Amino acid sequence: MKTFAEFQILGRIGKVREVGQTTRVSICANYAFKDRNGETRDRPYWNEVTIWSDSARKYVGDYAKPGDLVVARGTLKQGSFEKDGEKIYTVDLNCDDFSILASAKTDKSDVEIEAAPETEKRTAKRK
């Protein structure tokens, strides 16, 4: 039996940036919830995926832009490092499959695209 850990994110691109030999793409996924008045609202959640493949990096560089609706799939990798004497644990989203589903609308009156915040590596401290 094959075992694995994988992710799938469906959302809109915030930022695309080159980091060394990789491309990092911030993707905003909206989670629906009901507020105290019973109205459905969206809660945006930003995820940053890392693309290693040269062909996928070229595809993203040539065609992907902020606001595009995309799906990213890949594997999870847990890691750790020492910082100031404390062990820091991380989870990396290594993207194996990246597809653009729809281009961003160009008419700003139809949709407002919120830029991705500067992403920092999300870490959790464990003792």
C-alpha positions in Angstrom: 0.0 0.0 0.0 1.4 3.4 -1.0 1.4 6.1 1.7 1.8 9.8 1.1 1.1 13.3 2.4 -0.2 15.8 -0.1 -2.0 19.1 -0.4 -4.4 20.7 -2.9 -5.1 24.5 -2.9 -7.7 26.2 -5.0 -7.4 30.0 -4.8 -6.2 33.2 -6.3 -2.6 34.3 -6.8 -1.3 37.1 -4.7 2.4 37.3 -5.5 4.9 35.4 -7.6 8.5 35.7 -6.7 11.8 34.0 -7.6 13.8 32.7 -4.6 17.1 31.2 -5.6 16.4 28.1 -7.8 12.7 28.1 -6.9 9.5 30.1 -7.6 7.2 30.9 -4.7 3.6 31.6 -5.3 1.3 33.0 -2.6 -2.3 31.7 -3.0 -5.3 33.0 -1.2 -8.0 30.4 -0.4 -11.3 31.7 1.1 -13.0 29.7 3.9 -16.7 30.4 4.4 -18.1 30.8 7.9 -21.3 32.2 9.4 -21.0 35.3 11.6 -23.0 36.0 14.7 -25.9 37.4 12.5 -26.0 34.2 10.5 -24.6 35.8 7.4 -22.0 33.8 5.4 -18.6 35.5 5.2 -15.3 34.6 3.7 -12.1 34.3 5.7 -9.0 34.6 3.5 -6.1 32.3 4.3 -2.7 32.7 2.5 -0.6 29.8 1.6 2.9 29.9 -0.1 3.8 27.0 -2.4 7.3 26.4 -3.6 7.9 25.3 -7.2 11.1 23.4 -8.0 10.6 22.1 -11.6 12.1 24.2 -14.3 9.2 23.6 -16.7 6.6 24.6 -14.1 8.6 27.6 -13.1 8.7 28.8 -16.7 4.9 28.2 -17.1 4.3 30.3 -14.0 6.7 33.0 -15.1 5.2 33.3 -18.5 1.4 33.0 -17.8 0.6 33.4 -14.1 -0.4 36.8 -12.7 -2.0 38.2 -9.5 -5.7 37.5 -9.3 -5.6 34.4 -11.5 -7.7 31.4 -10.2 -5.3 28.5 -9.8 -5.0 25.0 -8.4 -1.8 23.8 -6.9 -1.1 20.2 -5.8 2.0 18.7 -4.2 3.6 17.1 -1.2 4.1 18.3 2.3 7.6 18.2 3.9 8.2 18.8 7.5 11.5 20.2 8.6 13.3 21.9 11.4 16.2 24.2 12.1 18.0 25.8 15.1 17.5 29.5 15.7 18.9 31.3 18.8 19.2 27.9 20.6 15.6 26.9 19.9 14.4 24.2 17.5 12.0 25.7 15.0 9.6 23.3 13.0 8.3 24.1 9.5 6.0 22.6 7.0 6.9 23.2 3.3 4.4 23.0 0.5 6.3 21.6 -2.5 4.2 22.1 -5.6 4.3 19.3 -8.2 1.3 20.3 -10.3 0.2 23.9 -11.0 -2.7 24.9 -13.3 -4.3 28.2 -14.1 -8.1 27.8 -14.2 -9.2 31.3 -15.0 -7.5 34.6 -15.7 -8.0 37.6 -13.4 -10.7 40.1 -14.5 -9.1 43.2 -15.9 -12.1 45.5 -15.1 -11.3 46.7 -11.6 -15.0 47.7 -11.0 -15.9 44.0 -11.2 -13.4 42.7 -8.7 -10.9 44.0 -6.2 -7.8 41.9 -5.9 -6.1 42.2 -2.6 -2.3 41.8 -2.7 -0.7 39.1 -0.7 1.0 40.2 2.4 4.7 39.6 2.7 4.9 36.0 3.6 7.2 34.8 6.3 7.9 31.1 6.9 5.2 30.0 9.3 6.8 28.4 12.3 5.8 26.7 15.5 8.0 26.3 18.5 8.2 22.9 20.2 10.1 22.0 23.3 
